Amino acid sequence: MRKLIFVFLFLKFVRSNKKLVYKDLNFRNIDFTNYQQIKLFIFKKKFHLLKNKYVQNFDFLSFTKKLGGNMGIKISKEKIFDWYNENKNKINYPWTEDLTSRRLINLLYNYEYIISSSNSNEIKYLDKIIYVHIQRTVFEFKQKQITEITSFDTLGFLLSSIILNKLNSKKVKYLIFVLKNQVDNLGMHKSYNILEHSKFINNLNEIKNIFLFNKIEDLDEIDKLILKMSSILIQYFHDDGSIPLFNGANNNYTDIIYKTLNKEVYLKTREFVNTKNGIAFYRDKNKKLFFDVVQPNNDKISSNLSAGTLSIEFSCLNEKIITNCGASESYGKNPEYLRYSAAHSTIILQNTNVSEIKEGNPHIKYPQSVVFGKETNDNFEILEASHNGYINKFKKIIKRKLILDKKENKIMGEDSIISINKHGGGIIFHIRFHLNEQIVYNFTNNKKNIILKTKLNQIWLFKSDVELIMEDSIIVDNNTTKPTKQIVIKGIIKGNKLSRKWSLEKM
């Protein structure tokens, strides 16, 4: 039925000769285009055929605009027209997810540049392509569930409604409702990816600018959301200025994210209080810790969550010490193994993922209960969490307790594996701590302690109550894969409960 509706609408699109105005519609605030990736294909003759997000969302138009001149305009027009001729009759991909909205935004934001050296027939054809995208964006927006709508969909729908002169107060209120639904109580975007959080803030700023330009009311709600999200974003930076590598985040755009923050004058620091779901954090004057206590779900907005429940990252004195393996934007898809539990500093049973990873889709199987609590006193901050992601397969509950010394540069941990039946032994476990790049190490004689020397020549001591293992690892950041090491506590579960204690302390 949906396909029949689309065919009907498509025929209506191409018959329409209504003249619409696409000028003066560039509200871009910050450019998140990955120019490095686009350079790899932009001069190939048939790059419009690539199943690459930078092609399919038309991000390449930002590159051609920077390229400038007749060459940039020629590549822009040729590839838009080639792409449309190839895909105009398709029903599904690449008219899925928010690709249509992203293409429309890029077409509108680069429209005046493209037509600056175009004849009347080319402009007419480009206008037709934009009109098809407008109608398809509106159609898809109305068909999607709230949890499927992204901020790009919202931005595209807003622009479309204004161009069609069909925006009203009811639609504005619904748009705001959709945007607020994508943010949790603390003010974090529900992807729990700091980069996606920043892109969402950027889109909010663009929506705000559109409201101002078109004299639309309801600015207060947008302003409140921007302030709430910006004030929490301040907390999600390591002591070295990088962002934590949870759920596909990378540091390709860290400088741009700082610019996002600088746009807000009155930003107050926030605390992770009265919140039971998200990336928990602790900070003092020397150190920062991030702790993944996200409750996974099967909403589309959470489709890129990693299987890294209870993973941590830790930094101190301008250096990151413990990390996750990160993510790459190479050719538009993060390699799925970087989302595995083993690519995170967490507890793993039988080398099995905590959540079932499915490329491009939300988790099918995931912990149904992630419980988090916090205690604090004058000397320590205590963070404690558990999940039941292994309960069906192995009949185990996983618990992690973190004790942060407020006066010393020290963190202590206790990881527990609890059986819910009397015969829960014989299962292999690994507790992994991926180290940041350029950290060198030496074991002490008893193999229970490892001395770490960082890039800035700081000395740290990692202690455990059992012998430790050092294994190879990688960190993928800024689209570069770098070799590193990981500390591993390994063993076989015996009895109803197994606990391992560890600590990391600056010498």
N, C-alpha and C positions, 0 to 999 in steps of 0.2 A: 504494500500500500504506500509506504514511504517513497519507494522508487517512482511510482506512478505520479505522486504529488510533485516530486522533483522534476519529472519530464514535463508535466503541465506548466510548472513555473518557468522552466528553461525556455520552452516555446514562447511563453509570454515575454521573457526577457528580450529575446532576439528580435521580436516584433516591435518592441517599444522604441519609439523615436523621440521620447521625451528628452529635452535638453536639460542636463544637470550641470552644475558648476562644481568643478573639482579643484579650483585654485584656492590659495590662502588657507590650506588645510594641513600645514605642517606644524604640529605641536610637539615635535620630538624634544625631549628634555635631556636625556643622556643616551649616548649611543653604545649599546651592548653588542655591536657586531663583532664577530670573530674574524678579523681581517686576515690573520695568518692562515686559517683554514680555507678561506675563499681564494686566496692567492694560488692555492694548489690546483684549482680547476678553471679559473675565470677566463683563461685564454684558450681553453679547449673548444673545439668547434661545436660539439654536441653535448655540452655540459648540462643542457636543460633536461636530458634523459636520466641524469644521475638521481638515484634515490638518496638524496643528501638533504638534510633539513635546511642548509643554507641556500640551496637551489629552490627547494619546494616552498619555502616561506618567503622567497624573494629578498632575503638579506643581502644578496649579491648586489642589489641596486645601490646600497649605501657605499659599496666598494667602487662601483662604476662612477658614482657621483664624485667620489674623492679623486678618482682617476681623471675625471674632467675631460673637457674638449670634445671634439667630434667622435673620438674613439670611444669614450665612455658612453656617450649618447647612443652611438651605433650598437654597441654591445647590449645596452639596456633594452632598446627597442627590438632588436633581433631576437633576443632570448625570451622576452615577454611574449612576442608573437609566436615563436617556435613552441614555447611551452603551452600556450593556449591551443594552438592547432593540434598538439599532441594529446591534450587532456580535456578538451572542452566537452567531449561526449561521455566522459567517465562519471560513474555514480559514486564510487568509493574513493580510495586513495588516488590522487592527492587532495581530495575534497573532504578529508576526515580530520578529527581532533580539532586543533585551532589553526591549522595551516591556511585555511581560507581567510580567516580574520587577519592573520599575520601578513599574508600576501596583500590584502586590501590596504592595510595600514602602510606597508612599504610602497605600494603604488601611489597612494595619496600623498605621502610625505615626499616622494621624489617626482611627482607629476610635473611641476613647473620646470624642473631641470630637463626631463625627458622631452617635453614638447618644445623646448627652446630652439631646437633645430629639427623640427618635424614638419612635414607638409600636411595639408588638410585631410588627406585620406588616412595618413598614419595617426593623426590625432583622433579622427573619427573611430578608427579601429581600437585604439587604446581606450577611448571613452566607453566603447561597447564592452571591452574586457572588464573595466572597472565596474560598470553597471551590473554585469553578471555576478561579479564578486559581491557587490552590495546586496543584491537579492538573495544570493546563496548564504551570505553571512546572517542576514535577518532570518532566513528560513531555518538555518541550523541552530541559531540562538534560541528560537522558539521551541525547537524540538528537543533540545538537550535538557537533561536533569541538572539541577542546581550544582551538584557535585562534579559535573562534567564541564561546566563553564569556566574558562580561564579569564584572567584579567585582559588578555588580548582579545578574547571574544567580546568582552564587555566594551572595551575601547572601540573595536570594530563596529559593534552594534550601535554605539552612541554616534559615531561618525556617520554611519549609514542612515540612521534616523534623522539626523540633522540635514543631510544632503537631500533626503526624500521629503523633508519638511513634515515628518510624522512623529516628532518627539513631543511628548506631553508629560505632565507631572506624574502620572501613574507609572509611566516607563522609567522616569528618573528615580522614583522611589524603589522600583523593583531592581534597577541597576545597583543602587546603593545596598539594598538587601543582599544581592548576590555577592558583592564585594566583601561585605562584612562577614558573610558565611564562610569565606576562605581564610579567615584569621581566627586564631584561638583566643582564649580569654586573656592570655598574657600579652598578645599583640604579635604573635609569630605566625607567619604564613604556614598553612598546614602541610606544605611539602616538607617542612623542616630541613630545608636546604637554604643556606644563607644567601646564596647567589639568587635563587628564585625569589626569595624574600625581597631582595634589593630590586629586582626587576619589577616586582609587584608595586613597590613604593614608587618607582619611576613611572609606571603606568597610571598610578593614582595622581601623580603630579601632572601628567599629560591630560587626564580627565578633568582635573581641577582647572587647567588652562583653557580647556574647551568650554567648561561651564562659564568661566569669566568672559571669554570671547563672545559667547552667545547669550550672555546675561541670564544664565540659568541659576535659579536659587538652589537651596539645599547644600551650599558650600560647607556649612558647619560640619556636617557628617563626614565629608571627605577630609576636611582639615583635621578632625579628631582622629580619624583612622591613620592618616599620614603621621601625625605626632606620636600616636601610640606605637606604630610599627618602627618609626625612626628611633624612638627612645629605647626600645628593646634591642634594636640592631647594634647600638653602641656596645652592648655587653658581649656580642658574639665576635670578638676579635681576640686572638691570642696575644701574648705579651710581645711577640715579634711583629705584630701588625697583620699577620695572616688570619684568614678565617678558618674555622674548624672544618675538617673534611668529612662531613656526614651527608649521606643521601645524595651523592652525586655532585657535591659542591667542589669548586676548584678556585684557584686564586688568579685566574686569567684577568679578572676585572676588579681586583682589589682597590686599585687607585680610583676607579670610577665609583666604587661603592663609597669610598671616603668622600667623594664629591657629593654623592647623594646625601650623606650625613651633614655636610657643611651647608646645605640649603636650609637647614632648620636651626634657628638661633637658640630657642629655649628648650634644650634637650636635657632632661634629668636622667640620672642613672637609675636603673630599675633593679629589682631583686626577683629571684625565682621563688616567690612565696605564694602559698595557698593555691598552688598549681600542681596537678598530679600527672601531667602529660606534656612531653616536649623534650627539648635538649636542655637539661638542667645545667646550671653553671654556678661556680663559686669564684670569687675574686677577692684579692687583698692587694696590698701595695706591691707585692713581688710576684705573685703567681695567679694562674687561672686554670680552672679545670672545667671540662665540658663532659656531660654524662647523658647518654642516649636513653631516655625513659619514655620514648614515644610509644603510644598505643597504636599499633598498625590497624588498618582497616581496609576494606575493599572499595573505597571511593576512588574515582578516577584521579582526583587531585593528589592522591597518595601513591600514584603508580610508580614513582621512582624511589620510594623508600627502600633502603638497603636492609639486609638481614643482620643488622648490627646492633640489635637490642642489648643494652647494658654496656656498650662500648664506651671508651673514654678517650679524651685527648688532654694533655697536660703541658703547660708552658710556665716558665719561670725566668725572671731576670733577663728578659728580651730574647729568650730562646725557647723553641718548642722541643720537648723531650719525647713525649709519647704521642703518636699520631695514628690515624687510620691510613689505609693505602691510597685513598683519593679517587679521582675519576678523570676521564679524558673526554674532550669534546670532539675528538678526531672523527671525522665523517658523520657527525651528528648523533652517534649512539655511544653511550658508555659501554665498554666491554663488560658483559654481565658478571664475570668473575670478580670484578672490583666491588660488586654489591654483595658478594658472599660473606658469610659470617667470618670466615678465616682471614678476610682482608681487613678485619677490624680488631681493635684491642679489646677483646671480650672473651667469654667462656664458650667453648664449643664441645659438643658431644659427638663422637664417632665421625668427625669431620662432616657433619650434617648441618645444613643451614637452619637457623632459628625460624626463618620464614621461607616459604617456597618462592623462589625467584622466577618470574615469568616476564620475558622481554616485552616492554611496552605496555604492560598491564599491571593492575594492582595485584598484591599477593592473594593467592587462593587459600593457602594455609599459613597461619601466623599466630603468635601468642594471643590468646583471648583475654588474658589478664596481665597487664604490666602495672605493678603497684610501686609507688614511690613515696618516701617520707623523708623528712629532714629534721634534725635536732641541732641546736646551737648553744654554746656556752662561752665563757670568756676565753677559753683556751683552744676549743676545737669546733669545727663544723662537721657534722656527721650526715652523710647522704647514704640512704639505703634503698635498694630497689630489688624487685624479683619479677620473674616472668614464668609462664607455664608453656612456653613454646615447644618443649620436649616432652610434655606430659603424655600425649597420645602414643608417640613412638617409643619412648624410653621410660615412661612413668617417673619423670624427674621434674623437680622444681629447681630453678637456678636463682641464687641470691648473690648480690654483691653489696658489700658495705665499704664505704670510703670514709676515712677519717683524715681531715685536713687540719694540720697544725697551724693555728693563726699566728704564732710567734716565731716559728721556725720554717725553713723551706723544706717541708717534709709532708709526704702523703703516705698513709697506711691503708692497706686493703685486706679484706677477708672475703674470699669467694667460696660459696658453699653450693653443693649439689645434694639435694634432698630427695630420697626415694619415697614414693607413696605406697610402696608395697614392701614386703619383707625379703623379697628375693630380687633386689635391684642391682646386683654386682655385675662385674665382667664387661663394663662399658668403658671405652677409652675416652679420656677428656684431654683437652688442651686449653690452657689459659694463655692468650697471646698478648704481647705488648710490642707493637711495632714502633721501632725507634726512628726518630727523624734522621735525615741524611747527615753524613759526615760525622757521625758519632762513632768513636772507637772504643774498644772494650778490653777488659782483662778479667778472667775468673780469679777468685781467691782459691786457696788450697782446698777448701771443703766443697767447692763447686756450688755452694748455696748463695754466694754473693758475687755480684759482678760490678766492677768499677767501670764507670762510663766517663769518657772525656768528650766534651762537646766541641763544636766548631769555634766557640769563643773561649775555649780552654777552661770551662767550668768542670769540676769533678763532682760526680754523683755516685751514690752507692745504692744499687738495687739489691735488696735482701729477700730471701724466701725461707720458709721452714723446711724445704726439700731441695734436692739438687736441681739446678737449672740447666736449660739447653739454649744454645744460640743458633738460630736458623737464618737463612737468607730471606730477604723480603724486598719489596719495592715501594716507592712512593711515586704516584703519578699526579703531577701538578703543573700548571702552566703548559699543559700538553707535552710535558717531558717526563719520561720514565727514568727514575734514578734508582740505583741499587742501594739497599740499606739492610739493616739487620732487625731481627725480632727476638725478644726474650720469650721463652716458652716454658711454662710449667706443665708437665705432662704426667699422666698416670692412669691407673685403672681404678674404677670405683669399686670399693668394697664396703659392705655394710649399708645401713640406712641413710647415713649422712657422711659426707666427706667435705672437709674444709681445708683451704690453703690460705695461709697468711703471707703477705708480702709488704714491702715498703720501698719507697724511693726517697732518698735524703741527700741534700747537698752537703758535701764535705768541706 
